[in-house]
């Protein structure tokens, strides 16, 4: 094998002169229990040896000075990252071998602790990387930022139109709490946009079933409005019918928009490179927030006329309509998000009467999707880990390079170390020249 890979240019039947001390030791051992013979009999260690000493200027004869299996392993594993960096230099950026080894050690330690908590000790998913920075810090930071944004929108909406009615403000305050509660959950939803799903008959049938449930729910909301109108003594029949029709239209448009919009929404099952998961998830989160906000702005125009049903009637009717729709679409976008959206619009049913601008409230509703996304906490985890030197500022880009360089491989949407023994060596090695050992995960509940 070594002669085939490193032939002497003058005589291809012989090995390069720099390899001859290694061959001489292998020959002298005569197949005994020499640690070097045992090591080069392992496919992994033979690969490490060939990779480490591929460059013509390298000196493989230094292997003959190692007398134990532990010394050989330490030497070969330590030379893997410098050799890979030399053979596969990153494009447009500069990585040092010590920092790459440290970053890989952080990932190996994260997988080790993930296995201790009942999860996979080999599958690394970028949407679940955030606990590497601590079980609480990234989640609480994302919760604080999302909640602050929702609270700021509430303040702007409340102050823009003068002193508002206290009931819709309390409703919006409840929405802020819903956003905070969703963002603080240990497990959030992972989705992506997939337009190819609309071309399959199974996906079209799923959307059809969703609309078959959601459209009657929207119509039922109009009937709820009729009872609410009676409750506030709306005696004009024409006005009462307009209330019913407008809220029916609101329910139908909202259900159609969310039902059709859920068609391109799927949970990813495969990616072509690690960073693709982050790109797809970020695009979905932004698109969902914008689409839902715009939908609520457009449907609000349907009920923005000066109705006589009053604040109480619209609160009751809006809550009934959108809770029904939320229940109907819960299977498509998640029950928590569906009910939160229904509660949000229901509680805000009287915004246009009391003067709160719906243009401010609509993004607040869109924040529900941001709160239910793993990527805000991934962003904060990347900042914390980069500050400590445990990972680069763009972990997904680094993992793309590691995948292209052959240090890692893909399994579905998870990234794995290509060599499990290398992963174990990283997680358990001493690091005298690489600064303090990366801080491991804070203990948390078991996760899949």
Buried (B, 14 or more C-beta within 10 A) or exposed (E): EBBEBBBBEEEEEBBBEBBBBBBEBBEEBEEEEBBBBBBBEBEBBBBBBBBBBBEEEBEBBEBEEBEEBEBBBBBBBBBBBBBBBBEBEBEEEEBEBBBBBBBBBBBBBBBBBBBEBEBBBBBBBBBBBBBBBBBEBBBBBBBBBBBEBBBEBBEBBBEEBEEBBEBBBEBBBBBBEBBBBBBBEEEBBBBBBBEEBEEEEEBEEBBEEBBEBBBBBBBBBBBBBBEBBEBBEBEEEEBBEBBBEBBBBBBBBBBBBBBEBBBBBBEBEEBEBBBBBBEBBBEBBBBBBBBBBBBBBBBBEBBEEEBBBBBBBBBBBBBBBBBBBBBBBBBBBBEBBBBBBBBBBBBBBBBBBBBBBBBBBBBBBBBBBBBBBBBBBBBBBBBBBBEEBBBBEBBBBBBBBBBBBBBBEBEEBBBBBBBEBBBBBBBEBEBEEBEEBBBBBEEBEEBE
